[in-house]
Each structure stands twice: as structure tokens, then as C-alpha cells.
Amino acid sequence: MSAAGGGSALRVHAVRVGPGRELLAALQALVIERRLRAPFILSCVGSLTKATLRLANATATNTNEVIQLSGRFEIVSLVGTLNPEAHLHICLADGEGRTVGGHVLGGLEVFTTAELVVGEAPDLQFTREMDEHTGFPELVVQPRSQTEK
């Protein structure tokens, strides 16, 4: 387990992403625009017409377990960290209430709205480093230096 001691305060940012916009790109733009160093999703409600997800049985050597969804979907859950190499998981419900979820690869086209509350730990910084055991870049949590606050 990797953790920075002492925890952090919390800053909250709220944003609405409108129809036709790509949700992951909008979130990454928010991170850059507001210079967030340890951002994460607190809440998200909304709907999508498209999504590209990597499924749970994918591995570092077999990343082909990808689905591309098209239709109308409610965002049931969106969680994760938003450092430059965002790590987000989403769960979507179709018109009959069936759910599907996975690791967000992109292509999240907003249908009507996406209303998000994004948290930031201003005393921390999130980065990613390749993990030899998983084969994926994994989260590294570090204290943020006083000069960066």
C-alpha cells in the first residue's frame, strides 16, 4: 500500500458538461485549467450516447478486452483519479436497466448532461508509475511541496 502520511484538506470543484462533448477530455481540461494535482471524482450524474471501456478480464499483455457502446445510457457511477493519466471506472445502465461497466478508455459522448463534483486533495500530488507486477501504470501518492500549493 502506498500512501502519503497525514492526509489532506479537501477542495471541491463542480462542473456541468453539455450534450455532444467528450466527458474524459472535458475532465482532463478541467484538471489542466485549474492546475489540480490530486483530483478525484466525488459524484457524477448524467447520460451518454457512446463509451469505450476496457473490461475486467483484460491484462497488460491482452488489452483487447474492449467494448464500444452506442445508445442511450444513464451514468450510474463514475469513480477514480484524474491525474494526467486518469484512472476512471464507469457503470452505465441502458434503457431496460441492464448495467455494464469497466475502465474508461474514452469516447464518453454526453447525451443530455454530465454533472460532476470533483474533489482535490491540495496537500497531495498524484502521479503514476509502471508497476512490474501488474504491467500497468499505478497510482503514486506523494505530499505536495509547499512551493506548489
NORVEN-V703186 format. One record per residue. N is the residue number from 1. PHI is phi in whole degrees, -180 to 180 (999 if undefined). PSI is psi as a letter, one per 40 degrees, with the letter a starting at -180 (999 if undefined). D_CENTER is the distance of its C-alpha to the mean C-alpha in Angstrom with 2 decimals. Layout:
n->N phi->PHI psi->PSI d_center->D_CENTER
n->N phi->PHI psi->PSI d_center->D_CENTER
This chain:
n->1 phi->999 psi->h d_center->20.51
n->2 phi->-114 psi->h d_center->19.40
n->3 phi->-151 psi->i d_center->19.42
n->4 phi->-90 psi->h d_center->20.71
n->5 phi->-68 psi->i d_center->23.65
n->6 phi->91 psi->e d_center->24.20
n->7 phi->69 psi->a d_center->20.78
n->8 phi->-159 psi->i d_center->19.86
n->9 phi->-71 psi->a d_center->20.37
n->10 phi->-133 psi->h d_center->17.71
n->11 phi->-114 psi->i d_center->17.10
n->12 phi->-121 psi->h d_center->15.58
n->13 phi->-126 psi->h d_center->14.49
n->14 phi->-114 psi->i d_center->14.71
n->15 phi->-151 psi->i d_center->14.12
n->16 phi->-117 psi->h d_center->15.09
n->17 phi->-109 psi->h d_center->14.20
n->18 phi->-88 psi->i d_center->17.35
n->19 phi->-56 psi->h d_center->18.67
n->20 phi->84 psi->e d_center->18.36
n->21 phi->-82 psi->i d_center->15.55
n->22 phi->-89 psi->h d_center->12.62
n->23 phi->-65 psi->d d_center->9.48
n->24 phi->-63 psi->d d_center->7.15
n->25 phi->-63 psi->d d_center->10.35
n->26 phi->-65 psi->d d_center->10.97
n->27 phi->-68 psi->d d_center->7.98
n->28 phi->-65 psi->d d_center->9.02
n->29 phi->-66 psi->d d_center->12.50
n->30 phi->-61 psi->d d_center->12.09
n->31 phi->-60 psi->d d_center->11.16
n->32 phi->-69 psi->d d_center->14.23
n->33 phi->-59 psi->d d_center->16.43
n->34 phi->-97 psi->e d_center->16.20
n->35 phi->54 psi->f d_center->16.19
n->36 phi->-80 psi->h d_center->13.55
n->37 phi->-109 psi->d d_center->13.88
n->38 phi->-143 psi->g d_center->12.01
n->39 phi->-91 psi->i d_center->9.30
n->40 phi->-154 psi->i d_center->7.12
n->41 phi->-81 psi->h d_center->6.63
n->42 phi->-95 psi->d d_center->10.25
n->43 phi->-158 psi->i d_center->10.89
n->44 phi->-154 psi->h d_center->10.45
n->45 phi->-130 psi->i d_center->13.48
n->46 phi->157 psi->a d_center->14.57
n->47 phi->-146 psi->i d_center->15.45
n->48 phi->-131 psi->i d_center->14.89
n->49 phi->-111 psi->e d_center->17.60
n->50 phi->-146 psi->i d_center->15.84
n->51 phi->-161 psi->i d_center->12.99
n->52 phi->-119 psi->h d_center->12.96
n->53 phi->-127 psi->i d_center->11.88
n->54 phi->-96 psi->h d_center->13.12
n->55 phi->-83 psi->i d_center->15.09
n->56 phi->-64 psi->d d_center->15.76
n->57 phi->-88 psi->e d_center->19.08
n->58 phi->-74 psi->i d_center->17.94
n->59 phi->-128 psi->i d_center->19.05
n->60 phi->-62 psi->d d_center->19.10
n->61 phi->-94 psi->e d_center->22.39
n->62 phi->-132 psi->g d_center->21.61
n->63 phi->-93 psi->e d_center->18.31
n->64 phi->-81 psi->e d_center->20.06
n->65 phi->-79 psi->g d_center->18.83
n->66 phi->-123 psi->h d_center->16.82
n->67 phi->-122 psi->i d_center->17.26
n->68 phi->-115 psi->h d_center->17.25
n->69 phi->-100 psi->i d_center->17.53
n->70 phi->-144 psi->h d_center->19.64
n->71 phi->148 psi->a d_center->20.96
n->72 phi->-113 psi->h d_center->20.05
n->73 phi->-133 psi->h d_center->17.31
n->74 phi->-86 psi->h d_center->16.33
n->75 phi->-80 psi->h d_center->12.78
n->76 phi->-86 psi->d d_center->13.83
n->77 phi->-158 psi->i d_center->10.67
n->78 phi->-142 psi->h d_center->6.91
n->79 phi->-136 psi->i d_center->5.87
n->80 phi->141 psi->a d_center->4.49
n->81 phi->-106 psi->i d_center->5.25
n->82 phi->-120 psi->f d_center->5.30
n->83 phi->-61 psi->i d_center->8.65
n->84 phi->-48 psi->d d_center->10.12
n->85 phi->-99 psi->g d_center->9.09
n->86 phi->-55 psi->i d_center->5.30
n->87 phi->-126 psi->g d_center->4.95
n->88 phi->-121 psi->i d_center->3.06
n->89 phi->-120 psi->i d_center->6.31
n->90 phi->-133 psi->i d_center->8.08
n->91 phi->-124 psi->h d_center->11.76
n->92 phi->-122 psi->i d_center->14.02
n->93 phi->-116 psi->h d_center->17.72
n->94 phi->-85 psi->a d_center->20.35
n->95 phi->-64 psi->e d_center->23.55
n->96 phi->-106 psi->e d_center->25.26
n->97 phi->86 psi->e d_center->22.66
n->98 phi->-72 psi->i d_center->21.76
n->99 phi->-112 psi->i d_center->18.22
n->100 phi->-146 psi->i d_center->16.18
n->101 phi->-151 psi->i d_center->12.86
n->102 phi->173 psi->a d_center->11.14
n->103 phi->-79 psi->h d_center->8.66
n->104 phi->-72 psi->h d_center->7.11
n->105 phi->-102 psi->e d_center->9.56
n->106 phi->134 psi->a d_center->9.81
n->107 phi->64 psi->f d_center->12.64
n->108 phi->-87 psi->g d_center->11.09
n->109 phi->-87 psi->h d_center->14.30
n->110 phi->-71 psi->h d_center->14.74
n->111 phi->-88 psi->c d_center->18.03
n->112 phi->-105 psi->d d_center->19.23
n->113 phi->-166 psi->i d_center->16.57
n->114 phi->-139 psi->h d_center->13.07
n->115 phi->-107 psi->h d_center->13.67
n->116 phi->-123 psi->i d_center->11.06
n->117 phi->-117 psi->h d_center->11.90
n->118 phi->-110 psi->h d_center->9.97
n->119 phi->-97 psi->i d_center->11.71
n->120 phi->-137 psi->h d_center->12.96
n->121 phi->-96 psi->g d_center->15.25
n->122 phi->-67 psi->e d_center->17.83
n->123 phi->-94 psi->e d_center->19.90
n->124 phi->-124 psi->i d_center->17.39
n->125 phi->-137 psi->h d_center->15.72
n->126 phi->-101 psi->h d_center->12.86
n->127 phi->-135 psi->i d_center->13.75
n->128 phi->-133 psi->i d_center->13.70
n->129 phi->-133 psi->i d_center->16.98
n->130 phi->-62 psi->h d_center->18.21
n->131 phi->-104 psi->h d_center->19.30
n->132 phi->-65 psi->d d_center->22.62
n->133 phi->-80 psi->d d_center->22.42
n->134 phi->-96 psi->d d_center->19.21
n->135 phi->81 psi->e d_center->19.38
n->136 phi->-121 psi->i d_center->15.71
n->137 phi->-71 psi->h d_center->14.39
n->138 phi->-110 psi->i d_center->13.61
n->139 phi->-63 psi->h d_center->12.58
n->140 phi->-123 psi->h d_center->15.58
n->141 phi->-105 psi->h d_center->16.09
n->142 phi->-132 psi->i d_center->19.00
n->143 phi->-65 psi->i d_center->21.01
n->144 phi->-87 psi->h d_center->20.79
n->145 phi->-68 psi->i d_center->24.23
n->146 phi->-60 psi->d d_center->26.34
n->147 phi->-74 psi->e d_center->26.73
n->148 phi->-92 psi->e d_center->23.02
n->149 phi->-77 psi->999 d_center->22.75
